Amino acid sequence: MIDAESLRGDFPALSVGPGRGPAPVYLDSACMSLVPRSVLEAVGEYYTDYPGCAGRSLHRFAEEVGHRYESAREAFARFLGAPSPDGVVFLRNATEAINLVARGLSWTRGDRVLVTDQEHNSNLVVWQRLAAERGIELVHLRLPPDGSFDAEAYERELARGIRLVSVFQTSNLDGRSLPAREVVERAHAHGAQVLLDGCQAAPHQRVDLGRMGADYYALSLHKMLGPSGTGLLASRPERLEPLAPLVVGGETVEWTSLTEHRLRPPPHRFEAGLQNYAGVLGAAAGLRYLERTVGLDEVEPHETRLNRRVTRALADEPRVHPMGPADPAARPSIYSFTLDGVDPNDAALFLDEGYRVMLRSGMHCVHSWYRERGLPGSIRASFYLYTTPEDVDTLVEGVRELLSRVPAARAGGPRAGARPETPTGTSARTGGSRGARAGRAPGRTAGS
Ligand SMILES: Cc1ncc(COP(=O)(O)O)c(C=O)c1O
């Protein structure tokens, strides 16, 4: 069982002391996780001990970093149950991984791609663009609000002919998971390939790609203790082979002449130019921390306990509406909710300024879902291995205080958002909240 309190000392961003004030309550791990000290050390070690370019120079720095970079690839392949390290491509983030597949496959007008109606923009916009540019057809599978999966509706779409299913494994909006293996098996039975967006799944639960059978798996490593701007695409080398690289140049070729070149085999043909060695080695240190110091199998049970705690504590507040499945065990890492009468961005500012609670408000990059329902967004608390019961208690306390300041009479759904004063007075950060509602504050608007 995870003792989050004792792990917190490993995370410098959670430290307290002179000049830092009381401990922050970080409930935004679905956006980006915090990094343990060992990750920072691994990043620093690269620059101090072997700051070379892997695969180019022959000197000892380059040899050392090359060796470590490929060991990191092996470690992530093992972690994901990928058939071969050559199927792991290091990229900047999951968005780039999804774009690599979308832009890399060769499409014929009329090819159909299935997504759900709850995809992150990273798994939506690129398909919309391909529809406009190459004439693919985008099919939306509507998900039942209770978190269940409508296998019949899915089968109906598959039967009409789908080339690629591209869906989340776990939703960043409400934490629900799709039955990944079933999604893949049914798709394969109809001859469709599957790209899974694993951003909110792999940091929390064991993923066995060999068993699950997904053709492509996109992952952000900065959501699982890695440095920002690190991610990967995992697949089989033979599935990567037909993809056209997104970017070409140095590192991607075996040779060039003045008029021709030959690409290297996967994964190297997709890693153009000098790579983010520090980031990848940091991410590998994060993986070691997750597996050896904590134990991946402990993460979801820990998050479920926290989620039960907050769900239960706010169950008697009629103005609090949790989203997604009713059972916290079906959405362990995320508690997403709306508050009658309070704009989600106002709530986030109130909680940050009054309670040091940092969470996400707005549309969480799933604008399409909220717009279909005419909602301005929600408030999302997300948990990870360093989240403590005290953190969620502080959230509950803050929400209760907020509701007490916004009279119920003014309540009428989140659209009717009244602007609460923070416990310390009116927020100086008016641009974010008011601007978000008026659509004027890009830096803090919903869903960016
Ligand atoms: C489900 C999901 N997919 C894709 C992304 C995009 O990830 P990245 O910003 O690493 O590209 C996110 C980020 O929040 C996400 O939650």
Ligand as a Chemical Component Dictionary entry (heavy atoms), coordinates in Angstrom:
data_LIG
# 
_chem_comp.id                   LIG 
_chem_comp.type                 NON-POLYMER 
_chem_comp.pdbx_formal_charge   0 
_chem_comp.three_letter_code    LIG 
# 
loop_
_chem_comp_atom.comp_id 
_chem_comp_atom.atom_id 
_chem_comp_atom.alt_atom_id 
_chem_comp_atom.type_symbol 
_chem_comp_atom.charge 
_chem_comp_atom.model_Cartn_x 
_chem_comp_atom.model_Cartn_y 
_chem_comp_atom.model_Cartn_z 
_chem_comp_atom.pdbx_ordinal 
LIG C1 C1 C 0 -6.216 11.456 -23.082 1  
LIG C2 C2 C 0 -5.140 12.393 -23.554 2  
LIG N1 N1 N 0 -4.698 12.294 -24.803 3  
LIG C3 C3 C 0 -3.743 13.098 -25.288 4  
LIG C4 C4 C 0 -3.169 14.064 -24.495 5  
LIG C5 C5 C 0 -2.097 14.918 -25.057 6  
LIG O1 O1 O 0 -0.920 14.641 -24.410 7  
LIG P1 P1 P 0 0.403  15.476 -24.745 8  
LIG O2 O2 O 0 0.132  16.864 -24.340 9  
LIG O3 O3 O 0 1.459  14.809 -24.005 10 
LIG O4 O4 O 0 0.613  15.385 -26.204 11 
LIG C6 C6 C 0 -3.603 14.209 -23.174 12 
LIG C7 C7 C 0 -3.053 15.261 -22.311 13 
LIG O5 O5 O 0 -3.648 15.672 -21.360 14 
LIG C8 C8 C 0 -4.613 13.350 -22.697 15 
LIG O6 O6 O 0 -5.047 13.434 -21.441 16 
# 
loop_
_chem_comp_bond.comp_id 
_chem_comp_bond.atom_id_1 
_chem_comp_bond.atom_id_2 
_chem_comp_bond.value_order 
_chem_comp_bond.pdbx_ordinal 
LIG C1 C2 SING 1  
LIG C2 N1 SING 2  
LIG C2 C8 DOUB 3  
LIG N1 C3 DOUB 4  
LIG C3 C4 SING 5  
LIG C4 C5 SING 6  
LIG C4 C6 DOUB 7  
LIG C5 O1 SING 8  
LIG O1 P1 SING 9  
LIG P1 O2 DOUB 10 
LIG P1 O3 SING 11 
LIG P1 O4 SING 12 
LIG C6 C7 SING 13 
LIG C6 C8 SING 14 
LIG C7 O5 DOUB 15 
LIG C8 O6 SING 16 
# 
